[in-house]
């Protein structure tokens, strides 16, 4: 048996290529939209991808399962659990098999047994793997999707908070508690292969280790140690991070059928495309020193897809400001969450002479200005960060919801986050909306470090 995992650090997403070396067949589990790495790995091992499977309809990235099916000769294995709201709607175009609790399928001599493990979503499945070709007669591991993570379990509130399915948070938490009971007769040596690691918004305390064992999780995963259902539900629903707004769009597209990728070249232009949002992917310091008026600064780093998903309109064209050599990777990051509408780019060396700027100030200067009624302090951190402590004069407007925030136009906005990174994005957004802005260097951490008061 051949086994290879793939990790997208920007989405904290894990996917897997499983092959039977005796028959030359291979399966991809929970594929990302960019399927080239799977084909390259399979080709290197002399394998042909003949199937793709998903543990559930994903909300945090655009699935590559249709991309694989569209290449021909790839059979899809997907869930038939859950009600009609959670059924795939594009399967008739491709060879497929619908899976329920107790279903079994093979890739060569590798056996997959299906467990229905609802909680994160109603249709969620897990796949037990047994390498019969290697002589095994019991499973060696389980692909858990967003059901069981290293150190955590999948959050049950996304359907309610991101997809608008009211009343599903507590029901999902109860389902999760009961799904975990299905693991009680499985052996401690069973390896756990989840779909996400630390940094994902699909849970609140995911571990950074890419895999674990069921025995280890039984000892140290909080969710497997709580035996009372009410206590479990309360703990699971408490402290979950704010779900990005784009999650609802991902659910919709992954259910209806993710669009197939196009390979059109992005043109280099001397001026932005009319009507497009200008996304400047340079680092914050270079942006603040000079940028096109009205542009949004989302630095290209690990959090780029997350904030692009939060802040960009799926119905509006995108124009990029970035070095020519980075356009391909930036485009790939955007397409991983379905933002395909990039219509052009400008290299920073082509920026005109007259540019807009904003100033970053120290916490000492911020403290001095806060007593002046001409200034208004904006804290763009997450809700749990705000609740753990904040500046007395600050007003909380989480970065992801900043586009809808009603802020005073007659005051200069002093923007801060925990370290200065998110507030730089926020400062660019607010400046593009016509506000005078100042960004606080070092953010709340520097404020506390300087000994200033905290509420």
Secondary structure, 3 states (H helix, E strand, C coil): CEEEEEEECCCCEEEEEEEECCCCEEEEECCECCCHHHHHHHHHCCCEEEEEECCCCCCCCCECHHHHHHCCCCEEEEECCCCHHHCCCCHHHCCEEEECCCCEEEECCEEEEEEECCCCCCCCEEEEEEEHHHCCCCCCEEEEECCEECCEECCCCHHHHCCCCCCHHHHHHHHHHHHHHCCCCCCCCCEEEECECCCCCCCCCCCCCCCEEHHHHHHHCHHHHCCCHHHHHHHHHCCCCCCCCCHHHHHHHHHHCCCCCCCCCCCECCCCCCCCEEEECCCHHHHHHCECCCCEECCCCCCHHHHHHHHCCCCCCEEEECCHHHHHHHHHHHHCCCCCCEEEEECHHHCCCCCECCEEECHHHHHHHCCCCCEEEEECCCHHHHHHCCCCCEEECCHHHHHHCCCCCCCEEEEECCCCHHHHHHHHHHHHCCCCEEEECCHHHHHHHCCCCCC
